Amino acid sequence: MCANDITEVAIPLMDVSTTVLTFENLNYSVHQGSKCILQDVSGSFRSGRLAAIIGPSGAGKSSLMNVLSGFKVKGLKGRILVNNESVDRRRYRQMVAYNPQDVMLLPTITVTETLLYAADLRMPSSVSRFQKTKIVNDIIALLGLEKCANNQTRVLSGGEKKRLSIGQELVSNPRIMFFDEPTSGLDSESSYQIVSYLKDMARQGRCVISVVHQPSSDLLELFDDVYVVADGQCMYKGPLDELTQTFADVGLICPQYYNRADFVIKMASKSYSEPDKIHMLKQRMKTATIQNGYNNTQQNGNLQSRTLDEINNTSQYPISQWRQFAILTRRTFLGTIRNFTLTVLRFLGHVLFGLIVGTVYYNIGDDGAKVITNIAYIMLILLFTAFANSMTVVLTFPLEMAVFIREYKSNCYSIGAYFFSKIVADFPLMIGGVTCFHLISYYMTGQINENDRMLMFWGMCVMMGWYAQIYGMLGGSLFPIEVSPFLVPTTLIPAVLFSGFFIRYDELFGVFKPLTYISAFRFAFEGVSMAAYGFEREDLNCSEMFCYYRKAKKVLEMLDMENSCIWVDFGGMVVIILALHILLYFSLRYKVR
């Protein structure tokens, strides 16, 4: 679709009244107020007009965008009004859509599915599936995504990803839309198309504001209003047509045939040599407002007040938390199934390693002469289960965190809904992999063929896989992807050390003994050993003349487990896993804050 054709398609949702976003005396600082980013910034933006925020690097453009979108509240002073009405921050986020510079998308979900899931999460349950599908199809046509509608997002080009991210925000039909450098990394033609789409959305009655970095002359002409930021202060706010004249009034003349954006950025840069004129311009802007902006609020105050009251009376989320959970579980499971690392490699790895272990330790499970080797087999399967299940999620979870944070801040769903959906969606794959590995290795190594022992053996392996998966998620949520693959396996080593395999419990120094009670490997190793040799097992077979460990009781004495109880081990694993779930939940809350 060409840029000139974009007005032929309209989204049927549009019923947006005039909206004026006004901000007064905004001051934003970081590091407990030691560094001031924005200083007494004021202005307003009006629906139906496309506004650009421009300025040199480090001037505070993105900070202003984050503040106005509601993403940054700590260290902020001042007022943000919608149609001269103060709106609760939570309700304000329902009115606002924010599209950051780098938008993460779920890589294995198609374009159409991405928009449909966005519609399911952001639109009320009263909207039928037919209506949602029609809206999604109209958005795809509006943004020119027909050719890639059935492609997974991982194969999209940069421009297609930008348009898809815009489409996700359009689904909720927001009244105010913010875009942080939507043209970065795109060629001139793609950039022109993206801004053309933004202008078309503004014409439909939305308030659209975008940060642009060094726009060309053609690109700048698409904007109606300009807001210039320099050193955290407003240098100009008003219509694009009055930009150069306002600068000329204080003696800053734009050369003929010179790009107005380049001229303004040069004047706003710290290296410019006429600070008095710049200061004079900033002082003039402190009392000015964008033409037809704030005053228009008074004319439409009654109508807009009713609209804001309706918003304030709605719930925080458009759908119930149960529906959020169901939709997120379905989406997460679909994305996981299509993920080659989490499905094919995971199952293939469990099957192949099960065959290798079964071949190396073939038929040793019931041989009293090979008890030490069988105990090594038990520890090996626990180590494989732990590292295989923790490392698969630690490599993928950090990438999903960016999607989670963006959607949560857009009021799509709650932390609890995402938390439980992630656990439930990944659980079947973990159990499937552990079960395949367990069955192959258990029977090939000749473990005792009793159903209750095999079930306890399998249960402890599943508990270890569950522990490892949650531990990997916790590491992936707390640390970036560059660090978590190193920290997660490294921090598992102390738990392995106190498992009872490398050193007996009674041989530990007293100061170390309490650490065994917080080691998941201690409970898992003890539980699997009890399943194999406890509960008054009959004497083992012996392939040699004499087997000291032919009686299972002697094996437990050697391991210092003669007084152990497998149900205590199950309980210990449950407590540790529950604690990790709690830590994971609070780590998600920490991330979004």
Secondary structure as UniProt FT lines:
FT   HELIX           3..8
FT   TURN            12..13
FT   STRAND          20..30
FT   TURN            31..34
FT   STRAND          35..46
FT   TURN            47..48
FT   STRAND          50..54
FT   TURN            57..58
FT   HELIX           61..69
FT   TURN            74..75
FT   STRAND          76..82
FT   TURN            83..84
FT   STRAND          85..86
FT   HELIX           89..95
FT   STRAND          96..99
FT   TURN            107..108
FT   HELIX           111..122
FT   TURN            125..126
FT   HELIX           129..142
FT   TURN            143..144
FT   HELIX           146..148
FT   TURN            149..150
FT   HELIX           153..155
FT   HELIX           158..171
FT   STRAND          176..180
FT   TURN            182..185
FT   HELIX           188..203
FT   TURN            204..205
FT   STRAND          207..211
FT   HELIX           217..220
FT   TURN            221..222
FT   STRAND          225..230
FT   TURN            231..232
FT   STRAND          233..239
FT   HELIX           240..242
FT   HELIX           243..249
FT   TURN            250..251
FT   TURN            256..257
FT   HELIX           260..268
FT   TURN            270..271
FT   HELIX           275..285
FT   TURN            286..287
FT   TURN            291..292
FT   HELIX           294..299
FT   HELIX           301..312
FT   HELIX           321..338
FT   HELIX           341..345
FT   HELIX           346..360
FT   TURN            361..363
FT   TURN            365..366
FT   HELIX           368..370
FT   HELIX           371..394
FT   TURN            395..396
FT   HELIX           397..409
FT   TURN            410..411
FT   HELIX           415..444
FT   TURN            445..446
FT   HELIX           451..478
FT   TURN            481..483
FT   HELIX           484..497
FT   HELIX           505..507
FT   TURN            510..512
FT   HELIX           513..518
FT   HELIX           520..533
FT   TURN            534..536
FT   TURN            548..549
FT   HELIX           552..558
FT   TURN            559..560
FT   TURN            562..563
FT   HELIX           566..592
//
